[in-house]
Amino acid sequence: MIPPDDPIAQEILRSIRQLVRGISIHSKTLLRDVGLTVPQVVCLRAIYELEAAGGGVTVAQVSQRVHLSAATVSRIVDRLAGAGLVIRERSRTDRRKVSMSLTPAGLERVQALPTPLQETFLRRLDELPVDDRVALLTSLRRIVNLMSAGELDAAPLLAPGEDVKP
């Protein structure tokens, strides 16, 4: 067994902790400065982008765009609607279909949003050679398995402990 004071083990643990803290600090800063959680920001931006592409925006479209379950997106949209940032409208031709759009306040808010942490990360990751990205993925998967976290569902969203199911 590796002794607790092994320098390599200590650096691995420190690096994991830095990742966790960095994500947590970003999320808290976003909530304090913008008044929205990371999942709310991601969904609000998706609604904006889908709306700009034309047509009514549905929970299913947002869910697919942000890689979260429809149930999770529906709860997030409920909160966004409660904050006056999104409105839901039932189709006149098919009462089962509900579309959503940004309110003027939602449009103003989305245009002032900072870049989400995962977008910055993905942009930087894209600059790495493919072999380096594969090596990172292999190492991260090994860490996940060492921490017995391989069975946990996780959305591709850098947010701490939020209800964000894939």
Secondary structure as UniProt FT lines:
FT   TURN            4..5
FT   HELIX           7..34
FT   HELIX           38..52
FT   HELIX           59..66
FT   HELIX           70..82
FT   TURN            83..84
FT   STRAND          86..90
FT   TURN            95..96
FT   STRAND          98..102
FT   HELIX           104..111
FT   HELIX           117..126
FT   HELIX           130..146
FT   TURN            147..148
FT   TURN            150..151
//
